[in-house]
Amino acid sequence: MSQQGSNKSGIYLAIGGAILVGGALLYHVLSSKSEEASQQASKVIEDIDALGPPKKEMNGFLSFPYYKDVFTII
């Protein structure tokens, strides 16, 4: 009977280890994507700021060339 209990303990230990490793991998993937997205967002904002102040038409809308440049950056 103790042999059977030992087998169950080993199985539970293996499952627990697999869950721990899977959680660590998932955390690593999600945190690295978050850092990349943050860096890309700051790069986009810098590029748009480099275009200068927004150029607008008489009706208040962005001029087409400025809008096209912003859209290309995004």
C-alpha positions in Angstrom: 0.0 0.0 0.0 2.8 2.4 0.7 4.2 1.7 -2.7 1.0 2.9 -4.3 1.0 6.1 -2.1 4.6 6.7 -3.2 3.6 6.6 -6.9 0.8 9.0 -6.3 3.2 11.4 -4.5 5.6 11.2 -7.4 2.9 12.0 -10.0 1.6 14.9 -7.9 5.2 16.2 -7.6 5.7 16.0 -11.4 2.4 17.7 -12.1 3.3 20.5 -9.6 6.7 21.0 -11.1 5.3 21.2 -14.6 2.7 23.8 -13.5 5.5 25.8 -11.8 7.7 25.7 -14.9 4.8 26.5 -17.2 3.8 29.5 -15.0 7.3 30.8 -15.0 7.5 30.5 -18.8 4.2 32.3 -19.2 5.2 35.1 -16.9 8.5 35.5 -18.9 6.7 35.7 -22.2 4.1 38.1 -21.1 6.5 40.4 -19.3 8.9 40.6 -22.3 6.0 41.4 -24.6 4.9 44.2 -22.3 8.4 45.7 -22.4 8.6 45.5 -26.2 5.2 47.1 -26.5 6.2 49.9 -24.2 9.4 50.6 -26.2 7.6 50.5 -29.5 4.9 53.0 -28.1 7.6 55.4 -27.0 9.3 55.1 -30.4 6.0 55.9 -32.2 5.4 58.9 -29.9 8.9 60.2 -30.5 8.5 59.9 -34.3 5.2 61.7 -34.3 6.7 64.5 -32.1 9.5 64.8 -34.6 6.9 65.8 -37.3 6.2 69.0 -35.4 3.0 70.6 -34.3 -0.2 69.2 -36.0 -1.0 70.9 -39.3 -4.7 71.6 -39.6 -7.1 72.7 -42.4 -9.5 75.6 -42.1 -12.3 73.3 -40.8 -10.1 72.0 -38.0 -9.3 68.6 -39.4 -5.7 67.5 -39.9 -4.2 68.2 -43.2 -3.9 65.2 -45.5 -0.1 65.1 -45.7 0.3 65.4 -41.9 -2.4 62.7 -41.4 -0.7 60.4 -44.0 2.7 60.8 -42.2 1.2 60.0 -38.8 -0.7 57.0 -40.2 2.5 55.8 -41.9 4.4 56.0 -38.6 1.6 54.1 -36.7 
